[in-house]
Amino acid sequence: MDAKILLAGIGGQGVLFAHNVLAECALAQGFNVTGAETHGMSQRGGAVVSHLKIGDTSAPMIRHGTADFVIAFDTVEAYRALPFLKRGGALVVNAAPETFPDARVQSQLDAWNISVHACDADGIARKLERASAANVALLGFAVTCANFPFNAESVRAAIHRVAHPRYAALNDQAFETGRTRDWRLEVSD
């Protein structure tokens, strides 16, 4: 398997946790993993970008126009990360589907055949009364997207290996809510 996944968000959203989960998932399946992270003032709400390459590769950074997936935990960072996606790639974003993408970029997404998958992971986290659950909900949603390199069970198992055991029940609930796609009904209650 060869896959390039760019994770983008802001400090405190669990971008690096999500990177570790996906890297652990790949390693558990016997794949080579290379990665790098770039973050500036992340502790003050600045951008955090994590590059994850699965398979044989010689460099840790993902070049513009080559990522299979961008998983964005913030809408502004989703727009900033768009240049990394290859034509035909997929953008998974933490946003209410009715608000993303902005109409001004839709024609370019269509021209590049970029599929957009929006999930209100923050809304799921609010419903669960734990803001930190948004990243796990977004991972649950990501596994439902066509051509995502990992299935739900392997990602769920990796979450259990990476996260502290006291969060197991919450993580399972967040992951399953994101994965089932019934979150629109649950969040709007």
MOGIUR-V227522 format. One record per residue. N is the residue number from 1. SS is DSSP state (alpha for helix, beta for strand, coil for the rest). D_LAST is the distance of its C-alpha to the last C-alpha in Angstrom with 1 decimal. Layout:
{{N/SS/D_LAST} {N/SS/D_LAST}}
This chain:
{{1/coil/40.1} {2/coil/40.0} {3/beta/36.8} {4/beta/36.1} {5/beta/32.7} {6/beta/32.2} {7/beta/29.4} {8/beta/28.7} {9/beta/26.8} {10/beta/27.6} {11/coil/28.9} {12/coil/26.6} {13/coil/24.1} {14/coil/25.8} {15/alpha/27.7} {16/alpha/30.7} {17/alpha/28.8} {18/alpha/27.4} {19/alpha/31.0} {20/alpha/32.4} {21/alpha/30.0} {22/alpha/31.1} {23/alpha/34.7} {24/alpha/34.7} {25/alpha/33.3} {26/alpha/36.1} {27/alpha/38.8} {28/alpha/37.8} {29/coil/38.5} {30/coil/41.8} {31/coil/41.2} {32/coil/42.7} {33/beta/40.3} {34/beta/41.2} {35/beta/39.0} {36/beta/39.2} {37/beta/36.9} {38/beta/37.4} {39/beta/35.9} {40/coil/37.3} {41/coil/35.8} {42/alpha/32.9} {43/alpha/32.8} {44/alpha/32.4} {45/coil/29.5} {46/coil/31.9} {47/beta/31.6} {48/beta/31.8} {49/beta/32.8} {50/beta/33.6} {51/beta/35.8} {52/beta/35.8} {53/beta/38.4} {54/beta/38.8} {55/coil/42.1} {56/coil/45.6} {57/coil/45.6} {58/coil/48.0} {59/coil/45.9} {60/coil/42.6} {61/coil/41.2} {62/coil/39.5} {63/coil/41.3} {64/coil/39.8} {65/coil/39.1} {66/coil/39.1} {67/beta/35.6} {68/beta/34.0} {69/beta/30.5} {70/beta/29.1} {71/beta/26.1} {72/beta/24.8} {73/coil/22.6} {74/coil/22.8} {75/alpha/23.1} {76/alpha/26.4} {77/alpha/27.9} {78/alpha/26.8} {79/alpha/28.9} {80/alpha/31.7} {81/alpha/31.8} {82/alpha/32.0} {83/alpha/35.8} {84/alpha/35.8} {85/beta/34.3} {86/beta/36.8} {87/beta/36.9} {88/beta/34.6} {89/beta/32.6} {90/beta/28.9} {91/beta/26.6} {92/beta/23.5} {93/beta/21.5} {94/beta/18.7} {95/coil/17.2} {96/coil/14.5} {97/alpha/16.4} {98/alpha/16.6} {99/alpha/18.4} {100/coil/20.8} {101/coil/23.7} {102/coil/25.3} {103/alpha/27.3} {104/alpha/30.4} {105/alpha/30.5} {106/alpha/29.2} {107/alpha/32.8} {108/alpha/34.1} {109/alpha/31.4} {110/alpha/32.4} {111/alpha/36.1} {112/coil/35.7} {113/coil/33.6} {114/coil/30.9} {115/beta/27.8} {116/beta/24.6} {117/beta/21.6} {118/beta/18.6} {119/beta/15.7} {120/coil/13.4} {121/alpha/14.7} {122/alpha/14.3} {123/alpha/10.5} {124/alpha/10.9} {125/alpha/13.5} {126/alpha/11.6} {127/alpha/9.0} {128/coil/12.4} {129/coil/14.0} {130/coil/16.8} {131/alpha/17.6} {132/alpha/20.4} {133/alpha/18.2} {134/alpha/17.5} {135/alpha/21.0} {136/alpha/20.6} {137/alpha/17.3} {138/alpha/19.3} {139/alpha/22.2} {140/alpha/20.3} {141/alpha/19.3} {142/alpha/22.9} {143/coil/24.4} {144/coil/22.9} {145/coil/24.8} {146/coil/28.2} {147/coil/31.2} {148/coil/29.4} {149/coil/32.3} {150/coil/30.6} {151/coil/28.7} {152/alpha/25.7} {153/alpha/27.9} {154/alpha/30.4} {155/alpha/27.8} {156/alpha/26.1} {157/alpha/29.6} {158/alpha/30.5} {159/alpha/27.5} {160/alpha/28.7} {161/alpha/32.2} {162/alpha/31.4} {163/coil/28.7} {164/coil/29.7} {165/alpha/29.3} {166/alpha/27.3} {167/alpha/24.3} {168/alpha/24.6} {169/alpha/21.7} {170/alpha/19.3} {171/alpha/20.7} {172/alpha/20.5} {173/alpha/16.8} {174/alpha/16.2} {175/alpha/18.8} {176/alpha/17.5} {177/alpha/13.9} {178/alpha/15.6} {179/alpha/18.2} {180/alpha/16.3} {181/coil/14.7} {182/coil/11.6} {183/alpha/9.9} {184/alpha/8.8} {185/alpha/6.5} {186/alpha/5.5} {187/alpha/5.6} {188/alpha/3.8} {189/coil/0.0}}
